[in-house]
Amino acid sequence: MKTKKKIAFWLSFMMVMTSIVLFPQLEAVALAEETEVLEQSVTLSEELPLICAEGLPAEITEANIQKYGHIQRIETTELNKIKFKNRDDTVSVYHFSENIRYEDANGVIRDKSNQLFLQSDGSYKNQYNDIQYTFPSGINKGVTISSGNVSLVMTPDVQLQASKLPAVKYETDDASSFHKIVYENGFGTGKDIVYTPGYSGFKEDILLEAPPTDSTFSFTVTVKNGSLNNREQFIEILDESSAVIGTIGSITVVSANNRFSDGTYLMQQYPGSIGQKTYRVTMELDEEFLQSEDVVYPVTVDPSVTINSSSGSTK
């Protein structure tokens, strides 16, 4: 075994911090270095073992661990940052565009995970997040997202025979943090509904195998302890005080040959029970685009639902 080297030296301009800006599910998009005026002794730790990527958020890749020489995780109360001490005694800070950590019911700060777990009723739920998702055994029961005391249940408005109700399918690769829920023919034959859970919501895709006969797609949305506000290009999710806490995002339509379109929302409110409101939310797409000979199928209709974490930005 090689002898551990210890080199002590003095610097006036000393502590180097590598700042890594990350958007979850993407590679690092920006790197920067900053220096602080600090007088202290530093010991190089070139031979200390690197940390293992297992158990860390998937965005902390083995390649980055090797590149920056992460040897120890540094605890922080900031929920959108992860810090590591490196072999050369610098500190790497990963900045995320959203909270990837949360404070659990016992006040412990944990990393969020998009992993889903099978329940006794056949549904799938996440566990390590203060934003909770439930993907039911059948799409007719509606997908639920909740944070704090606000929850939404979204059910596609489609008449399907009981024998044709699509069962939930869970596709996953824990090594790459890939998780996906699929309801085949969830909007009828040739119209799958796919949900991809994230740290602050889920991505919803409607996959069209062929030009549809109807260019509108509707959901019944039941909101508990909150309400919806239609802005046509997107829909605001409001809490009981009418503060915006999330969105049903803008609609992107993309074909297999990378032709793009968009859509708008229509919304109608139904009488609801005390403490909840019920809406019919309709996505209105460009029929000319969907029927165009220049558009190659399958076509993906892609809105996303995001909601604020019930944890703050710091503990």
C-alpha positions as CSV (number, residue, x, y, z in Angstrom):
1,M,0.0,0.0,0.0
2,K,1.3,3.5,-0.9
3,T,2.3,5.7,2.0
4,K,-0.3,8.4,2.6
5,K,1.1,11.8,1.6
6,K,0.5,14.8,3.8
7,I,1.5,18.1,2.5
8,A,0.9,21.2,4.6
9,F,1.2,24.6,3.1
10,W,-0.1,28.1,3.7
11,L,-2.1,30.2,1.3
12,S,-3.5,33.7,1.6
13,F,-6.1,33.0,-1.1
14,M,-7.1,29.6,0.0
15,M,-10.4,27.8,0.0
16,V,-11.7,26.8,-3.4
17,M,-15.3,26.0,-3.9
18,T,-16.5,24.2,-7.0
19,S,-20.1,25.2,-7.7
20,I,-22.1,22.9,-9.9
21,V,-25.5,24.0,-11.1
22,L,-27.9,21.1,-11.9
23,F,-31.4,20.8,-13.2
24,P,-32.8,17.5,-12.0
25,Q,-32.7,14.7,-14.6
26,L,-30.1,16.7,-16.6
27,E,-26.3,16.8,-16.6
28,A,-24.3,19.7,-15.0
29,V,-25.0,22.8,-17.0
30,A,-22.6,25.3,-15.4
31,L,-19.4,25.2,-13.5
32,A,-17.7,28.0,-11.6
33,E,-14.9,28.5,-9.2
34,E,-14.7,31.1,-6.4
35,T,-12.0,31.9,-3.8
36,E,-12.3,33.3,-0.4
37,V,-9.6,35.2,1.4
38,L,-8.7,32.8,4.2
39,E,-5.4,32.0,6.0
40,Q,-5.3,28.4,7.2
41,S,-3.4,25.1,6.7
42,V,-4.6,22.5,4.2
43,T,-3.7,18.9,4.1
44,L,-4.1,17.1,0.8
45,S,-6.0,13.8,1.0
46,E,-5.1,12.3,-2.3
47,E,-5.4,8.7,-1.1
48,L,-8.6,8.8,0.8
49,P,-11.3,6.6,-0.8
50,L,-14.0,8.2,-2.9
51,I,-17.6,8.0,-1.8
52,C,-20.0,5.5,-3.4
53,A,-22.7,6.9,-5.7
54,E,-25.2,4.3,-4.4
55,G,-27.8,5.9,-2.2
56,L,-27.1,9.4,-3.5
57,P,-29.5,11.3,-5.8
58,A,-29.0,10.0,-9.4
59,E,-27.8,13.4,-10.5
60,I,-24.6,12.9,-8.4
61,T,-23.0,10.6,-11.0
62,E,-20.0,8.3,-10.6
63,A,-18.3,10.4,-13.3
64,N,-18.6,13.6,-11.2
65,I,-17.4,11.7,-8.1
66,Q,-14.3,10.7,-10.0
67,K,-13.9,14.1,-11.6
68,Y,-14.0,16.2,-8.5
69,G,-12.7,13.6,-6.0
70,H,-15.7,13.5,-3.6
71,I,-14.6,11.8,-0.4
72,Q,-17.2,13.0,2.2
73,R,-20.6,14.4,2.2
74,I,-21.0,17.7,4.1
75,E,-24.4,18.2,5.9
76,T,-26.4,21.2,5.1
77,T,-29.9,22.4,5.9
78,E,-30.4,23.9,2.4
79,L,-32.9,21.7,0.6
80,N,-31.7,22.5,-3.0
81,K,-28.0,21.9,-2.4
82,I,-25.7,18.9,-1.8
83,K,-22.1,19.5,-0.7
84,F,-19.0,17.3,-0.7
85,K,-15.5,17.5,0.6
86,N,-13.0,16.6,-2.1
87,R,-9.6,14.9,-2.0
88,D,-7.8,18.2,-2.6
89,D,-9.7,19.8,0.3
90,T,-11.9,21.8,-1.9
91,V,-15.7,21.7,-1.5
92,S,-18.1,20.9,-4.3
93,V,-21.6,22.3,-4.1
94,Y,-24.4,21.0,-6.3
95,H,-27.1,23.6,-6.8
96,F,-30.5,22.3,-8.0
97,S,-33.4,24.2,-9.6
98,E,-35.8,22.7,-7.1
99,N,-35.7,21.1,-3.7
100,I,-34.3,17.6,-3.9
101,R,-34.3,17.1,-0.1
102,Y,-37.1,17.4,2.4
103,E,-37.8,17.5,6.1
104,D,-39.8,14.4,7.2
105,A,-42.4,14.2,9.9
106,N,-39.7,13.6,12.5
107,G,-37.8,16.8,11.5
108,V,-35.0,14.8,9.8
109,I,-33.7,16.1,6.4
110,R,-33.6,13.4,3.8
111,D,-32.9,13.1,0.1
112,K,-35.9,12.8,-2.1
113,S,-36.4,9.7,-4.2
114,N,-38.7,9.1,-7.3
115,Q,-38.9,5.4,-6.5
116,L,-42.4,4.0,-6.3
117,F,-43.6,1.2,-4.0
118,L,-46.4,-1.3,-4.7
119,Q,-49.3,-1.1,-2.2
120,S,-51.7,-3.8,-1.1
121,D,-54.5,-2.4,-3.2
122,G,-52.4,-2.6,-6.4
123,S,-51.5,1.1,-6.5
124,Y,-48.0,2.6,-6.5
125,K,-46.9,5.3,-4.2
126,N,-43.7,7.2,-3.5
127,Q,-42.2,7.2,0.0
128,Y,-39.3,9.6,0.3
129,N,-40.7,13.0,-0.6
130,D,-43.0,15.5,1.1
131,I,-44.9,15.7,-2.1
132,Q,-46.9,12.5,-2.4
133,Y,-48.1,10.7,-5.5
134,T,-50.5,7.8,-5.8
135,F,-50.9,5.9,-9.1
136,P,-53.9,3.6,-8.8
137,S,-54.3,0.1,-10.1
138,G,-56.8,1.4,-12.6
139,I,-56.7,4.9,-14.3
140,N,-60.4,5.3,-13.6
141,K,-59.6,5.8,-10.0
142,G,-57.6,8.9,-10.7
143,V,-53.9,9.9,-10.1
144,T,-53.3,11.8,-6.8
145,I,-50.7,14.4,-6.0
146,S,-50.6,16.1,-2.6
147,S,-48.5,18.5,-0.6
148,G,-49.4,19.6,2.9
149,N,-53.2,19.6,3.2
150,V,-53.7,20.3,-0.6
151,S,-54.4,17.4,-2.9
152,L,-55.5,16.9,-6.5
153,V,-57.1,13.8,-8.0
154,M,-56.9,13.7,-11.8
155,T,-59.1,11.2,-13.8
156,P,-59.3,11.1,-17.6
157,D,-62.8,11.6,-19.0
158,V,-63.2,8.6,-21.2
159,Q,-65.8,5.9,-21.3
160,L,-64.1,2.5,-21.1
161,Q,-65.7,-0.8,-20.5
162,A,-64.7,-2.4,-17.3
163,S,-63.0,-5.2,-19.2
164,K,-60.9,-2.7,-21.1
165,L,-59.8,-0.6,-18.1
166,P,-56.0,-0.3,-18.4
167,A,-54.0,-1.8,-15.5
168,V,-51.0,0.1,-14.1
169,K,-47.5,-0.8,-15.3
170,Y,-44.4,0.3,-13.4
171,E,-41.2,0.6,-15.5
172,T,-38.0,1.4,-13.5
173,D,-34.3,1.3,-13.5
174,D,-33.1,2.1,-10.0
175,A,-29.5,2.5,-11.2
176,S,-30.4,5.5,-13.4
177,S,-33.3,6.7,-11.2
178,F,-35.7,6.0,-14.1
179,H,-39.3,5.5,-13.0
180,K,-42.4,5.5,-15.1
181,I,-46.1,4.6,-14.8
182,V,-47.9,3.5,-17.9
183,Y,-51.6,3.1,-18.5
184,E,-51.9,1.5,-22.0
185,N,-55.0,2.8,-23.9
186,G,-55.8,5.1,-20.9
187,F,-57.6,7.5,-23.2
188,G,-58.9,4.8,-25.5
189,T,-57.4,2.6,-28.1
190,G,-54.0,3.8,-29.3
191,K,-53.9,6.6,-26.6
192,D,-51.5,5.6,-23.7
193,I,-51.1,7.8,-20.6
194,V,-47.6,7.8,-19.1
195,Y,-46.6,9.4,-15.8
196,T,-43.0,10.2,-14.9
197,P,-42.6,11.2,-11.2
198,G,-40.2,14.0,-10.3
199,Y,-39.1,15.7,-7.2
200,S,-41.8,18.4,-7.3
201,G,-44.5,16.9,-9.4
202,F,-45.0,14.5,-12.4
203,K,-44.7,14.7,-16.1
204,E,-47.8,13.5,-17.9
205,D,-47.6,12.3,-21.5
206,I,-50.5,11.2,-23.7
207,L,-49.0,9.1,-26.5
208,L,-51.1,9.1,-29.7
209,E,-50.3,6.3,-32.1
210,A,-52.4,7.8,-34.9
211,P,-54.3,11.0,-35.7
212,P,-57.2,11.3,-33.2
213,T,-60.8,11.8,-34.3
214,D,-61.1,14.4,-31.5
215,S,-58.5,17.1,-30.8
216,T,-59.6,17.6,-27.1
217,F,-58.6,15.6,-24.0
218,S,-60.4,16.1,-20.7
219,F,-59.8,15.3,-17.1
220,T,-62.0,15.5,-14.0
221,V,-59.8,17.3,-11.4
222,T,-60.9,17.2,-7.7
223,V,-59.0,19.6,-5.5
224,K,-59.1,19.3,-1.7
225,N,-58.4,22.4,0.4
226,G,-57.6,24.5,-2.6
227,S,-58.8,25.5,-6.1
228,L,-57.7,26.0,-9.7
229,N,-57.4,29.2,-11.8
230,N,-57.3,28.9,-15.6
231,R,-54.8,31.1,-17.3
232,E,-55.5,29.3,-20.7
233,Q,-51.8,28.5,-21.4
234,F,-51.5,26.9,-17.9
235,I,-53.6,26.4,-14.8
236,E,-52.6,27.7,-11.4
237,I,-53.1,25.5,-8.3
238,L,-54.2,27.6,-5.3
239,D,-54.3,26.9,-1.6
240,E,-57.1,27.9,0.7
241,S,-55.7,31.4,1.0
242,S,-55.7,31.7,-2.9
243,A,-51.9,31.7,-2.9
244,V,-50.4,30.0,-6.0
245,I,-48.6,26.8,-4.9
246,G,-48.2,24.9,-8.2
247,T,-49.3,24.6,-11.8
248,I,-50.7,22.3,-14.4
249,G,-48.1,23.4,-16.9
250,S,-48.2,24.6,-20.5
251,I,-49.0,22.0,-23.2
252,T,-46.3,20.9,-25.6
253,V,-47.2,18.6,-28.6
254,V,-44.3,17.0,-30.4
255,S,-44.3,14.5,-33.3
256,A,-41.9,11.6,-34.0
257,N,-40.2,13.8,-36.6
258,N,-39.8,16.7,-34.2
259,R,-42.6,18.9,-35.3
260,F,-44.0,21.0,-32.5
261,S,-47.3,22.5,-31.5
262,D,-49.1,23.6,-28.3
263,G,-52.5,23.8,-26.9
264,T,-54.8,25.8,-24.5
265,Y,-56.9,24.9,-21.5
266,L,-60.6,25.1,-21.0
267,M,-62.0,24.7,-17.5
268,Q,-65.5,24.3,-16.1
269,Q,-66.2,24.0,-12.4
270,Y,-68.8,21.6,-11.0
271,P,-70.6,21.8,-7.7
272,G,-68.3,20.2,-5.1
273,S,-68.5,18.9,-1.5
274,I,-67.4,21.0,1.4
275,G,-63.6,21.3,1.5
276,Q,-63.1,20.3,-2.1
277,K,-63.8,21.6,-5.6
278,T,-64.3,19.6,-8.8
279,Y,-63.4,20.8,-12.3
280,R,-63.5,19.5,-15.9
281,V,-60.1,20.5,-17.4
282,T,-59.9,20.2,-21.2
283,M,-56.7,20.4,-23.3
284,E,-57.6,21.8,-26.7
285,L,-55.0,20.9,-29.3
286,D,-54.4,22.2,-32.9
287,E,-56.5,19.8,-35.1
288,E,-54.8,21.0,-38.2
289,F,-51.4,20.0,-36.8
290,L,-52.7,16.6,-35.6
291,Q,-54.1,15.8,-39.1
292,S,-51.2,17.2,-41.1
293,E,-49.4,14.9,-43.5
294,D,-46.1,16.4,-42.4
295,V,-46.6,15.1,-38.8
296,V,-45.2,11.6,-38.2
297,Y,-46.8,9.6,-35.4
298,P,-46.6,8.7,-32.6
299,V,-47.3,12.2,-31.2
300,T,-46.7,13.1,-27.5
301,V,-48.9,15.5,-25.7
302,D,-46.9,16.7,-22.7
303,P,-48.2,18.8,-19.8
304,S,-46.6,18.6,-16.3
305,V,-48.1,19.0,-12.9
306,T,-45.8,20.7,-10.3
307,I,-46.6,21.7,-6.7
308,N,-44.6,23.5,-4.0
309,S,-42.8,21.4,-1.4
310,S,-44.3,21.7,2.1
311,S,-40.7,22.1,3.3
312,G,-39.1,25.4,2.9
313,S,-35.8,26.2,1.2
314,T,-33.9,25.7,4.5
315,K,-34.6,23.8,7.7
